[in-house]
Amino acid sequence: MSMDYDLFVIGAGSGGVRAARMSAQMGARVAVAEVSDLGGTCVNLGCVPKKLFVYAAQFRRGFRDAAGFGLAVTAPELDWSTLRGNKDREISRLNDIYGNLLTGAGCTLYRGHAEITGPNRVRVGNEEITAHRILIATGGWPFVPEVPGKEHIITSNEVFHLEQWPERAVVVGGGYIAVEFAGIFNGTGVDTTLIHRRDLVLRGFDQDVRRFAQQQFQEDGVTLELDAELASVEAIAGGYRVTLTNGKVLDTDLVLCATGRQPNTRNLGLEAVDVRTDDRGAIIVDDEYQTTAEGIYAIGDVVGRAELTPVALAEGMFLAQQWFGEGGRPVRYDAIPTAVFSEPNIGTVGLTEEEARRNYAVTVYESEFRPMQNTLSGNPLRAYMKLIVETGSEQVLGAHMVGPDAGEIMQGFGVAYAMGATKADFDQTIGIHPTSAEEFVTMRTPRSNN
């Protein structure tokens, strides 16, 4: 049967663009539909603008710390309109790059909402399009709990476009997005409170990392309200009044909810082709990302496996190679290094100690110290590093860090982990001195309570 395209991609985020561009470069006829800005969540409402805001917070902290190094600089105030404007220009530049990547590879770009209308059929506006394969790469969307005053709450989607930067902010949530924005607000001089329903933030991370990081967030000036949830938000003169389930009442200029994201499957026509979702709303796929409907595939946050931009890129590359190349290399979900751009940073790869102990006898090495850059500055923040090693084989099962540049440092150790490095490999590696990263190759004494 003749089709308009070999591949039709719904969603021009990181995964969708990678799959489309690489497929087109291999000779496939490819079309992409996007209802919003090109680049998806990462470029427009996630990783990129958030990291730019993290840099703004770090610069302000840097000015504060400079006095100890003999640089008498008054800590500057944030000019929000300048940061917002410069951020908008950078995002616009990246949007153009994504568009050029698609059209330069020979992809046809449809600007509008795409809906699956039947097997091999998609509608964009009033146009019906056919394709041998349909790939859903529509990402996720922030979730806001149902509480009185919900209309006063913003999410990470809106925070990048505020009319003015707040003097007081309440952040609700305990995941990486919540702690990152708490660090951004706090670092730019905002009186910041983080509300979390449990006693430790960053569920799913190593317990020692969670405890240490949470202590450092407080040392940095973030107020934590733990074991509490949002009960209501009320507009008052000059801001908002937030009531918590523990009875506390906070007045603030802004309430940001970072309480999770949901797969973005709205109005895609999934029911027309029996594409099924799980109880979280994520599209169910097999090992090759095919949904429960033949010829329809899904990757990225919409399938909810590992909601990270590089993972979506790897999934998109796998499919392009599998369909139109020489065969794809499966994504290794067990070797994904990741970072939290909080203050201080968190970097991690491999198993947590709790995960490792379920299947292995382990030896733990750890180090806590004051980073050199914090010695003269008077900055109280400390660093923490941890290696989890299988006792018999000495294979490194997990590496974790809290401290300056943890994300940058962990990328290299992610390579070592993926290659199956052992503690002996770490031990025989010469450290770069003086750096924080060298601690990973100089830890020799196991933790006493192994």
DRENDO-1510 file (C-alpha; in Angstrom, 1 decimal, always signed):
<recs>
REC; n; res; u; v; w
REC; 1; MET; +0.0; +0.0; +0.0 .
REC; 2; SER; +1.4; +3.4; -1.0 .
REC; 3; MET; +1.8; +5.8; +1.9 .
REC; 4; ASP; +2.6; +9.5; +2.1 .
REC; 5; TYR; +5.5; +8.9; +4.5 .
REC; 6; ASP; +7.6; +6.1; +5.8 .
REC; 7; LEU; +7.5; +7.7; +9.3 .
REC; 8; PHE; +5.3; +10.3; +10.9 .
REC; 9; VAL; +6.5; +11.6; +14.2 .
REC; 10; ILE; +4.1; +13.3; +16.6 .
REC; 11; GLY; +6.2; +15.7; +18.8 .
REC; 12; ALA; +9.3; +17.7; +18.0 .
REC; 13; GLY; +11.1; +17.3; +21.3 .
REC; 14; SER; +14.5; +15.7; +21.7 .
REC; 15; GLY; +13.5; +12.1; +21.0 .
REC; 16; GLY; +11.1; +12.9; +18.2 .
REC; 17; VAL; +13.6; +15.1; +16.4 .
REC; 18; ARG; +16.4; +12.6; +16.8 .
REC; 19; ALA; +14.3; +9.8; +15.4 .
REC; 20; ALA; +13.0; +11.9; +12.5 .
REC; 21; ARG; +16.3; +13.5; +11.5 .
REC; 22; MET; +18.3; +10.3; +11.6 .
REC; 23; SER; +15.6; +8.4; +9.7 .
REC; 24; ALA; +15.5; +11.0; +7.0 .
REC; 25; GLN; +19.3; +11.0; +6.7 .
REC; 26; MET; +19.1; +7.3; +6.1 .
REC; 27; GLY; +16.7; +7.9; +3.2 .
REC; 28; ALA; +13.3; +7.6; +4.8 .
REC; 29; ARG; +10.4; +9.9; +3.9 .
REC; 30; VAL; +9.7; +11.6; +7.3 .
REC; 31; ALA; +7.2; +14.1; +8.6 .
REC; 32; VAL; +7.0; +15.7; +12.0 .
REC; 33; ALA; +4.1; +17.5; +13.7 .
REC; 34; GLU; +4.5; +19.9; +16.5 .
REC; 35; VAL; +1.8; +22.1; +18.1 .
REC; 36; SER; +4.2; +24.2; +20.1 .
REC; 37; ASP; +7.8; +25.4; +20.0 .
REC; 38; LEU; +10.4; +23.1; +18.5 .
REC; 39; GLY; +12.7; +21.3; +21.0 .
REC; 40; GLY; +10.0; +20.1; +23.4 .
REC; 41; THR; +10.1; +20.4; +27.2 .
REC; 42; CYS; +13.9; +20.3; +27.5 .
REC; 43; VAL; +14.6; +23.2; +25.2 .
REC; 44; ASN; +11.6; +25.4; +26.1 .
REC; 45; LEU; +10.4; +24.6; +29.5 .
REC; 46; GLY; +12.9; +22.3; +31.2 .
REC; 47; CYS; +16.6; +21.5; +31.1 .
REC; 48; VAL; +17.9; +24.4; +29.1 .
REC; 49; PRO; +16.1; +27.4; +30.6 .
REC; 50; LYS; +16.4; +25.8; +34.1 .
REC; 51; LYS; +20.1; +25.4; +33.8 .
REC; 52; LEU; +20.4; +29.0; +32.7 .
REC; 53; PHE; +18.6; +30.0; +35.8 .
REC; 54; VAL; +20.9; +27.8; +37.9 .
REC; 55; TYR; +23.9; +29.7; +36.5 .
REC; 56; ALA; +22.2; +32.9; +37.5 .
REC; 57; ALA; +21.9; +31.6; +41.1 .
REC; 58; GLN; +25.5; +30.4; +41.0 .
REC; 59; PHE; +26.8; +33.7; +39.9 .
REC; 60; ARG; +25.1; +35.5; +42.7 .
REC; 61; ARG; +26.6; +32.9; +45.2 .
REC; 62; GLY; +30.0; +33.5; +43.6 .
REC; 63; PHE; +29.8; +37.2; +44.2 .
REC; 64; ARG; +29.0; +36.5; +47.8 .
REC; 65; ASP; +31.9; +34.1; +48.2 .
REC; 66; ALA; +34.4; +36.3; +46.4 .
REC; 67; ALA; +35.2; +38.4; +49.4 .
REC; 68; GLY; +37.2; +35.6; +51.1 .
REC; 69; PHE; +39.5; +35.6; +48.0 .
REC; 70; GLY; +40.2; +39.3; +48.2 .
REC; 71; LEU; +37.5; +40.4; +45.8 .
REC; 72; ALA; +35.3; +43.0; +47.5 .
REC; 73; VAL; +32.2; +42.8; +45.4 .
REC; 74; THR; +28.8; +43.7; +46.6 .
REC; 75; ALA; +26.3; +40.9; +46.0 .
REC; 76; PRO; +24.2; +42.1; +43.0 .
REC; 77; GLU; +20.5; +42.0; +42.8 .
REC; 78; LEU; +18.9; +40.0; +40.0 .
REC; 79; ASP; +17.7; +42.0; +37.0 .
REC; 80; TRP; +14.8; +39.7; +36.1 .
REC; 81; SER; +13.9; +41.4; +32.8 .
REC; 82; THR; +17.5; +41.0; +31.6 .
REC; 83; LEU; +17.7; +37.3; +32.5 .
REC; 84; ARG; +14.3; +36.6; +31.0 .
REC; 85; GLY; +15.0; +38.4; +27.8 .
REC; 86; ASN; +18.4; +36.8; +27.3 .
REC; 87; LYS; +16.9; +33.4; +28.1 .
REC; 88; ASP; +14.2; +34.0; +25.5 .
REC; 89; ARG; +16.7; +34.9; +22.8 .
REC; 90; GLU; +18.7; +31.8; +23.5 .
REC; 91; ILE; +15.6; +29.6; +23.4 .
REC; 92; SER; +14.5; +31.2; +20.1 .
REC; 93; ARG; +18.0; +30.5; +18.7 .
REC; 94; LEU; +17.7; +26.8; +19.7 .
REC; 95; ASN; +14.1; +26.6; +18.2 .
REC; 96; ASP; +15.6; +27.7; +14.9 .
REC; 97; ILE; +18.4; +25.2; +15.1 .
REC; 98; TYR; +15.8; +22.4; +15.7 .
REC; 99; GLY; +13.8; +23.6; +12.7 .
REC; 100; ASN; +16.9; +23.7; +10.5 .
REC; 101; LEU; +17.9; +20.2; +11.7 .
REC; 102; LEU; +14.6; +18.8; +10.5 .
REC; 103; THR; +14.2; +20.6; +7.2 .
REC; 104; GLY; +18.0; +20.2; +6.5 .
REC; 105; ALA; +17.6; +16.5; +6.8 .
REC; 106; GLY; +14.6; +16.5; +4.4 .
REC; 107; CYS; +11.8; +16.2; +6.9 .
REC; 108; THR; +8.4; +17.8; +6.3 .
REC; 109; LEU; +7.3; +19.9; +9.3 .
REC; 110; TYR; +3.6; +20.3; +10.1 .
REC; 111; ARG; +2.8; +23.0; +12.6 .
REC; 112; GLY; -0.3; +21.9; +14.4 .
REC; 113; HIS; -1.9; +19.3; +16.6 .
REC; 114; ALA; -1.7; +15.7; +15.3 .
REC; 115; GLU; -4.3; +13.1; +16.0 .
REC; 116; ILE; -4.2; +9.4; +15.1 .
REC; 117; THR; -7.4; +8.6; +13.2 .
REC; 118; GLY; -6.8; +5.0; +12.4 .
REC; 119; PRO; -4.1; +2.5; +11.4 .
REC; 120; ASN; -1.4; +4.3; +9.5 .
REC; 121; ARG; -3.5; +7.5; +9.5 .
REC; 122; VAL; -2.9; +10.9; +11.2 .
REC; 123; ARG; -4.8; +14.2; +10.9 .
REC; 124; VAL; -3.2; +17.6; +11.3 .
REC; 125; GLY; -5.8; +20.3; +11.0 .
REC; 126; ASN; -8.0; +19.3; +8.1 .
REC; 127; GLU; -5.3; +17.3; +6.4 .
REC; 128; GLU; -5.3; +13.5; +6.4 .
REC; 129; ILE; -1.8; +11.9; +6.2 .
REC; 130; THR; -0.7; +8.3; +5.9 .
REC; 131; ALA; +2.5; +6.7; +7.1 .
REC; 132; HIS; +3.9; +3.2; +7.4 .
REC; 133; ARG; +5.0; +4.0; +11.0 .
REC; 134; ILE; +3.7; +6.5; +13.5 .
REC; 135; LEU; +6.0; +7.5; +16.4 .
REC; 136; ILE; +4.5; +9.3; +19.5 .
REC; 137; ALA; +7.0; +11.5; +21.2 .
REC; 138; THR; +4.8; +14.0; +23.0 .
REC; 139; GLY; +6.6; +14.1; +26.4 .
REC; 140; GLY; +5.0; +14.9; +29.7 .
REC; 141; TRP; +3.1; +17.7; +31.4 .
REC; 142; PRO; +3.2; +19.1; +35.0 .
REC; 143; PHE; +0.7; +17.8; +37.5 .
REC; 144; VAL; -1.0; +20.1; +40.0 .
REC; 145; PRO; -3.0; +18.6; +42.9 .
REC; 146; GLU; -6.6; +19.5; +43.4 .
REC; 147; VAL; -6.6; +21.9; +46.3 .
REC; 148; PRO; -8.7; +25.0; +47.0 .
REC; 149; GLY; -7.0; +27.9; +45.2 .
REC; 150; LYS; -5.4; +25.7; +42.6 .
REC; 151; GLU; -5.8; +28.6; +40.1 .
REC; 152; HIS; -3.2; +30.6; +41.9 .
REC; 153; ILE; -0.5; +27.9; +41.6 .
REC; 154; ILE; +2.1; +27.9; +38.8 .
REC; 155; THR; +4.3; +25.1; +37.5 .
REC; 156; SER; +7.7; +24.8; +35.8 .
REC; 157; ASN; +5.9; +25.7; +32.6 .
REC; 158; GLU; +5.0; +29.2; +33.7 .
REC; 159; VAL; +8.0; +30.1; +36.0 .
REC; 160; PHE; +10.2; +31.0; +33.0 .
REC; 161; HIS; +7.9; +33.7; +31.9 .
REC; 162; LEU; +7.0; +35.5; +35.1 .
REC; 163; GLU; +6.2; +39.2; +34.9 .
REC; 164; GLN; +8.4; +39.8; +37.9 .
REC; 165; TRP; +10.7; +37.8; +40.0 .
REC; 166; PRO; +9.4; +37.1; +43.6 .
REC; 167; GLU; +10.8; +38.2; +46.9 .
REC; 168; ARG; +9.2; +35.2; +48.6 .
REC; 169; ALA; +8.5; +31.8; +47.0 .
REC; 170; VAL; +6.9; +28.5; +48.1 .
REC; 171; VAL; +7.9; +25.4; +46.2 .
REC; 172; VAL; +5.8; +22.3; +46.7 .
REC; 173; GLY; +7.4; +18.9; +46.0 .
REC; 174; GLY; +10.4; +16.8; +46.8 .
REC; 175; GLY; +11.7; +15.6; +43.5 .
REC; 176; TYR; +14.6; +16.9; +41.4 .
REC; 177; ILE; +12.5; +19.7; +39.8 .
REC; 178; ALA; +11.4; +21.0; +43.2 .
REC; 179; VAL; +14.8; +21.0; +44.8 .
REC; 180; GLU; +16.3; +22.6; +41.7 .
REC; 181; PHE; +13.8; +25.5; +41.7 .
REC; 182; ALA; +14.2; +25.9; +45.4 .
REC; 183; GLY; +17.9; +26.3; +44.8 .
REC; 184; ILE; +17.3; +28.8; +42.0 .
REC; 185; PHE; +15.0; +31.0; +44.0 .
REC; 186; ASN; +17.2; +30.8; +47.1 .
REC; 187; GLY; +20.4; +31.5; +45.2 .
REC; 188; THR; +18.9; +34.6; +43.5 .
REC; 189; GLY; +18.0; +36.1; +46.9 .
REC; 190; VAL; +14.4; +34.9; +47.2 .
REC; 191; ASP; +13.1; +33.9; +50.7 .
REC; 192; THR; +12.4; +30.3; +49.8 .
REC; 193; THR; +10.3; +27.5; +51.5 .
REC; 194; LEU; +10.2; +24.0; +50.2 .
REC; 195; ILE; +7.2; +21.9; +51.2 .
REC; 196; HIS; +7.4; +18.1; +51.0 .
REC; 197; ARG; +4.9; +15.5; +52.2 .
REC; 198; ARG; +7.6; +13.2; +53.5 .
REC; 199; ASP; +10.6; +13.5; +55.8 .
REC; 200; LEU; +13.3; +13.3; +53.1 .
REC; 201; VAL; +13.4; +14.8; +49.6 .
REC; 202; LEU; +14.5; +13.1; +46.4 .
REC; 203; ARG; +12.8; +9.7; +46.7 .
REC; 204; GLY; +14.6; +7.1; +44.7 .
REC; 205; PHE; +18.0; +8.4; +45.3 .
REC; 206; ASP; +20.5; +6.8; +47.7 .
REC; 207; GLN; +19.5; +7.3; +51.3 .
REC; 208; ASP; +22.8; +8.8; +52.4 .
REC; 209; VAL; +22.7; +11.2; +49.5 .
REC; 210; ARG; +19.2; +12.2; +50.4 .
REC; 211; ARG; +20.1; +12.9; +54.0 .
REC; 212; PHE; +23.3; +14.8; +53.2 .
REC; 213; ALA; +21.8; +16.8; +50.4 .
REC; 214; GLN; +18.8; +17.8; +52.4 .
REC; 215; GLN; +21.0; +19.1; +55.2 .
REC; 216; GLN; +23.0; +21.1; +52.7 .
REC; 217; PHE; +19.8; +22.7; +51.2 .
REC; 218; GLN; +19.0; +23.9; +54.7 .
REC; 219; GLU; +22.6; +25.1; +55.2 .
REC; 220; ASP; +22.3; +27.1; +52.0 .
REC; 221; GLY; +19.2; +28.9; +53.4 .
REC; 222; VAL; +16.2; +27.0; +52.1 .
REC; 223; THR; +13.5; +26.6; +54.7 .
REC; 224; LEU; +12.1; +23.1; +54.7 .
REC; 225; GLU; +8.5; +22.2; +55.8 .
REC; 226; LEU; +8.6; +18.4; +55.9 .
REC; 227; ASP; +5.8; +15.9; +56.5 .
REC; 228; ALA; +3.3; +18.5; +55.3 .
REC; 229; GLU; +1.2; +19.0; +52.2 .
REC; 230; LEU; -0.5; +21.9; +50.6 .
REC; 231; ALA; -4.0; +22.4; +52.0 .
REC; 232; SER; -5.1; +25.6; +50.2 .
REC; 233; VAL; -3.9; +28.8; +48.5 .
REC; 234; GLU; -5.7; +32.1; +48.9 .
REC; 235; ALA; -5.0; +35.4; +47.1 .
REC; 236; ILE; -4.4; +38.2; +49.6 .
REC; 237; ALA; -3.2; +41.8; +49.2 .
REC; 238; GLY; +0.3; +41.7; +47.8 .
REC; 239; GLY; +0.5; +37.9; +47.3 .
REC; 240; TYR; -0.8; +34.6; +48.5 .
REC; 241; ARG; -1.6; +32.9; +51.7 .
REC; 242; VAL; -0.6; +29.2; +51.8 .
REC; 243; THR; -2.1; +26.8; +54.4 .
REC; 244; LEU; -0.4; +23.5; +55.1 .
REC; 245; THR; -1.9; +20.3; +56.4 .
REC; 246; ASN; +0.2; +20.6; +59.5 .
REC; 247; GLY; -1.6; +23.9; +60.3 .
REC; 248; LYS; +1.1; +26.3; +59.4 .
REC; 249; VAL; +0.3; +29.4; +57.3 .
REC; 250; LEU; +2.8; +31.1; +55.0 .
REC; 251; ASP; +2.5; +34.3; +53.1 .
REC; 252; THR; +4.3; +34.4; +49.8 .
REC; 253; ASP; +4.5; +36.0; +46.3 .
REC; 254; LEU; +4.6; +32.8; +44.4 .
REC; 255; VAL; +3.5; +29.2; +44.7 .
REC; 256; LEU; +5.2; +26.7; +42.4 .
REC; 257; CYS; +4.0; +23.1; +42.3 .
REC; 258; ALA; +6.6; +20.5; +41.2 .
REC; 259; THR; +4.7; +17.4; +42.3 .
REC; 260; GLY; +5.2; +15.3; +39.3 .
REC; 261; ARG; +4.6; +15.1; +35.6 .
REC; 262; GLN; +2.1; +13.1; +33.6 .
REC; 263; PRO; +2.5; +11.6; +30.1 .
REC; 264; ASN; +1.1; +14.0; +27.5 .
REC; 265; THR; -1.4; +11.8; +25.7 .
REC; 266; ARG; -4.3; +14.2; +25.5 .
REC; 267; ASN; -6.3; +14.2; +22.3 .
REC; 268; LEU; -3.9; +11.9; +20.4 .
REC; 269; GLY; -6.6; +9.5; +19.3 .
REC; 270; LEU; -5.1; +6.6; +21.1 .
REC; 271; GLU; -8.5; +5.0; +21.6 .
REC; 272; ALA; -9.1; +4.9; +17.8 .
REC; 273; VAL; -6.2; +2.4; +17.4 .
REC; 274; ASP; -6.3; +0.7; +20.8 .
REC; 275; VAL; -3.0; +2.1; +22.0 .
REC; 276; ARG; -3.1; +1.2; +25.7 .
REC; 277; THR; -1.7; +3.0; +28.7 .
REC; 278; ASP; -0.8; +1.9; +32.2 .
REC; 279; ASP; -2.3; +3.1; +35.5 .
REC; 280; ARG; +0.0; +6.2; +35.4 .
REC; 281; GLY; -1.2; +7.1; +31.9 .
REC; 282; ALA; +2.1; +6.2; +30.3 .
REC; 283; ILE; +1.9; +4.4; +26.9 .
REC; 284; ILE; +2.7; +0.7; +27.1 .
REC; 285; VAL; +5.5; -0.4; +24.8 .
REC; 286; ASP; +7.6; -3.5; +24.2 .
REC; 287; ASP; +11.4; -3.7; +24.1 .
REC; 288; GLU; +11.4; -2.1; +20.6 .
REC; 289; TYR; +9.0; +0.7; +21.6 .
REC; 290; GLN; +6.0; -0.7; +19.7 .
REC; 291; THR; +2.7; +0.1; +21.4 .
REC; 292; THR; -0.3; -2.3; +21.6 .
REC; 293; ALA; -1.2; -1.2; +18.1 .
REC; 294; GLU; +0.8; -2.5; +15.1 .
REC; 295; GLY; +2.8; +0.2; +13.4 .
REC; 296; ILE; +2.5; +2.7; +16.2 .
REC; 297; TYR; +5.5; +3.4; +18.5 .
REC; 298; ALA; +6.3; +5.7; +21.4 .
REC; 299; ILE; +9.5; +6.9; +23.1 .
REC; 300; GLY; +10.6; +9.4; +25.7 .
REC; 301; ASP; +8.6; +10.8; +28.7 .
REC; 302; VAL; +5.3; +9.6; +27.3 .
REC; 303; VAL; +6.3; +6.0; +28.0 .
REC; 304; GLY; +7.7; +6.9; +31.5 .
REC; 305; ARG; +10.7; +4.6; +31.6 .
REC; 306; ALA; +13.5; +7.1; +32.4 .
REC; 307; GLU; +12.3; +10.7; +31.9 .
REC; 308; LEU; +15.5; +12.2; +30.8 .
REC; 309; THR; +16.4; +14.0; +27.6 .
REC; 310; PRO; +19.5; +11.8; +26.7 .
REC; 311; VAL; +17.3; +8.7; +27.2 .
REC; 312; ALA; +14.8; +10.0; +24.7 .
REC; 313; LEU; +17.6; +10.8; +22.3 .
REC; 314; ALA; +19.0; +7.3; +22.6 .
REC; 315; GLU; +15.6; +5.7; +22.1 .
REC; 316; GLY; +15.0; +7.8; +19.0 .
REC; 317; MET; +18.4; +6.8; +17.6 .
REC; 318; PHE; +17.8; +3.1; +18.3 .
REC; 319; LEU; +14.5; +3.2; +16.3 .
REC; 320; ALA; +16.0; +5.1; +13.4 .
REC; 321; GLN; +18.9; +2.6; +13.2 .
REC; 322; GLN; +16.5; -0.3; +13.7 .
REC; 323; TRP; +14.1; +0.8; +10.9 .
REC; 324; PHE; +16.3; +2.3; +8.3 .
REC; 325; GLY; +19.9; +1.6; +9.3 .
REC; 326; GLU; +22.0; -1.4; +10.1 .
REC; 327; GLY; +20.2; -2.3; +13.4 .
REC; 328; GLY; +20.0; -0.3; +16.6 .
REC; 329; ARG; +21.9; -0.7; +19.8 .
REC; 330; PRO; +19.5; -1.2; +22.7 .
REC; 331; VAL; +19.4; +1.5; +25.4 .
REC; 332; ARG; +21.0; +0.5; +28.6 .
REC; 333; TYR; +18.7; +1.7; +31.3 .
REC; 334; ASP; +20.9; +0.2; +34.0 .
REC; 335; ALA; +23.8; +2.6; +33.2 .
REC; 336; ILE; +22.2; +6.1; +33.1 .
REC; 337; PRO; +24.2; +8.8; +34.8 .
REC; 338; THR; +22.1; +11.6; +36.0 .
REC; 339; ALA; +22.4; +14.9; +37.9 .
REC; 340; VAL; +20.3; +17.2; +40.0 .
REC; 341; PHE; +21.3; +20.8; +39.5 .
REC; 342; SER; +20.4; +21.8; +43.0 .
REC; 343; GLU; +22.7; +23.7; +45.3 .
REC; 344; PRO; +24.9; +21.8; +45.9 .
REC; 345; ASN; +24.8; +19.6; +42.8 .
REC; 346; ILE; +24.0; +15.9; +42.9 .
REC; 347; GLY; +25.5; +13.4; +40.5 .
REC; 348; THR; +24.8; +9.6; +40.4 .
REC; 349; VAL; +25.2; +6.5; +38.3 .
REC; 350; GLY; +24.3; +2.9; +39.0 .
REC; 351; LEU; +22.6; +1.4; +42.1 .
REC; 352; THR; +21.8; +3.0; +45.3 .
REC; 353; GLU; +23.1; +1.2; +48.4 .
REC; 354; GLU; +19.6; +0.0; +49.2 .
REC; 355; GLU; +19.1; -1.4; +45.7 .
REC; 356; ALA; +22.6; -3.1; +45.8 .
REC; 357; ARG; +22.1; -4.8; +49.1 .
REC; 358; ARG; +19.0; -6.6; +47.8 .
REC; 359; ASN; +21.1; -8.7; +45.5 .
REC; 360; TYR; +24.8; -8.4; +46.5 .
REC; 361; ALA; +27.2; -8.4; +49.4 .
REC; 362; VAL; +28.6; -4.9; +49.2 .
REC; 363; THR; +31.4; -2.8; +50.6 .
REC; 364; VAL; +30.8; +1.0; +50.8 .
REC; 365; TYR; +33.4; +3.7; +50.6 .
REC; 366; GLU; +32.5; +7.3; +51.4 .
REC; 367; SER; +34.1; +10.7; +51.9 .
REC; 368; GLU; +32.8; +13.9; +53.2 .
REC; 369; PHE; +34.9; +17.1; +53.0 .
REC; 370; ARG; +34.8; +20.9; +52.5 .
REC; 371; PRO; +35.5; +21.7; +48.8 .
REC; 372; MET; +38.6; +23.9; +48.4 .
REC; 373; GLN; +36.5; +26.6; +46.8 .
REC; 374; ASN; +34.5; +26.9; +50.0 .
REC; 375; THR; +37.5; +27.2; +52.4 .
REC; 376; LEU; +38.4; +30.8; +52.0 .
REC; 377; SER; +34.9; +32.0; +51.2 .
REC; 378; GLY; +33.4; +30.9; +54.4 .
REC; 379; ASN; +30.7; +29.0; +52.4 .
REC; 380; PRO; +29.5; +26.3; +54.8 .
REC; 381; LEU; +28.5; +23.8; +52.2 .
REC; 382; ARG; +30.3; +20.5; +52.1 .
REC; 383; ALA; +30.7; +17.6; +49.6 .
REC; 384; TYR; +29.9; +13.9; +49.9 .
REC; 385; MET; +31.0; +11.0; +47.7 .
REC; 386; LYS; +30.1; +7.4; +47.9 .
REC; 387; LEU; +31.2; +4.2; +46.0 .
REC; 388; ILE; +29.2; +1.0; +46.3 .
REC; 389; VAL; +31.3; -2.1; +45.5 .
REC; 390; GLU; +30.4; -5.7; +45.2 .
REC; 391; THR; +32.5; -7.4; +47.9 .
REC; 392; GLY; +33.6; -10.4; +45.9 .
REC; 393; SER; +34.2; -9.2; +42.3 .
REC; 394; GLU; +35.0; -5.6; +43.4 .
REC; 395; GLN; +32.8; -4.3; +40.6 .
REC; 396; VAL; +31.6; -0.8; +41.2 .
REC; 397; LEU; +27.8; -1.0; +41.5 .
REC; 398; GLY; +27.1; +2.7; +42.1 .
REC; 399; ALA; +28.8; +6.1; +42.4 .
REC; 400; HIS; +27.2; +9.1; +44.0 .
REC; 401; MET; +28.2; +12.6; +44.7 .
REC; 402; VAL; +26.8; +15.8; +46.4 .
REC; 403; GLY; +28.9; +18.8; +45.8 .
REC; 404; PRO; +30.2; +21.4; +43.3 .
REC; 405; ASP; +30.1; +20.3; +39.6 .
REC; 406; ALA; +28.8; +16.8; +40.6 .
REC; 407; GLY; +27.0; +16.6; +37.2 .
REC; 408; GLU; +30.1; +17.4; +35.3 .
REC; 409; ILE; +32.2; +15.0; +37.3 .
REC; 410; MET; +29.7; +12.1; +37.2 .
REC; 411; GLN; +29.7; +12.0; +33.4 .
REC; 412; GLY; +33.2; +10.6; +33.2 .
REC; 413; PHE; +32.5; +8.0; +35.9 .
REC; 414; GLY; +29.4; +7.1; +34.0 .
REC; 415; VAL; +31.7; +5.8; +31.2 .
REC; 416; ALA; +33.7; +3.8; +33.7 .
REC; 417; TYR; +30.5; +2.3; +35.2 .
REC; 418; ALA; +29.2; +1.4; +31.7 .
REC; 419; MET; +32.5; -0.4; +31.0 .
REC; 420; GLY; +32.2; -2.5; +34.2 .
REC; 421; ALA; +35.0; -0.8; +36.2 .
REC; 422; THR; +36.1; -2.3; +39.4 .
REC; 423; LYS; +37.4; -0.7; +42.6 .
REC; 424; ALA; +40.9; -1.8; +41.5 .
REC; 425; ASP; +40.4; +0.2; +38.3 .
REC; 426; PHE; +39.5; +3.2; +40.4 .
REC; 427; ASP; +42.4; +2.7; +42.8 .
REC; 428; GLN; +45.0; +2.5; +40.0 .
REC; 429; THR; +43.8; +5.7; +38.3 .
REC; 430; ILE; +45.9; +8.7; +39.1 .
REC; 431; GLY; +43.8; +11.6; +40.6 .
REC; 432; ILE; +43.9; +15.1; +39.3 .
REC; 433; HIS; +45.0; +17.3; +42.2 .
REC; 434; PRO; +43.7; +19.4; +43.7 .
REC; 435; THR; +40.1; +18.6; +42.6 .
REC; 436; SER; +37.0; +17.2; +44.3 .
REC; 437; ALA; +36.8; +14.5; +41.6 .
REC; 438; GLU; +40.0; +12.8; +42.7 .
REC; 439; GLU; +38.3; +11.6; +45.9 .
REC; 440; PHE; +36.6; +8.9; +43.8 .
REC; 441; VAL; +40.1; +7.4; +43.0 .
REC; 442; THR; +41.7; +7.9; +46.4 .
REC; 443; MET; +39.1; +6.4; +48.7 .
REC; 444; ARG; +40.8; +3.3; +50.2 .
REC; 445; THR; +39.2; +2.6; +53.6 .
REC; 446; PRO; +35.7; +1.0; +53.7 .
REC; 447; ARG; +33.0; +2.5; +55.8 .
REC; 448; SER; +33.2; +1.0; +59.3 .
REC; 449; ASN; +29.6; -0.2; +59.4 .
REC; 450; ASN; +29.8; -2.3; +56.2 .
</recs>
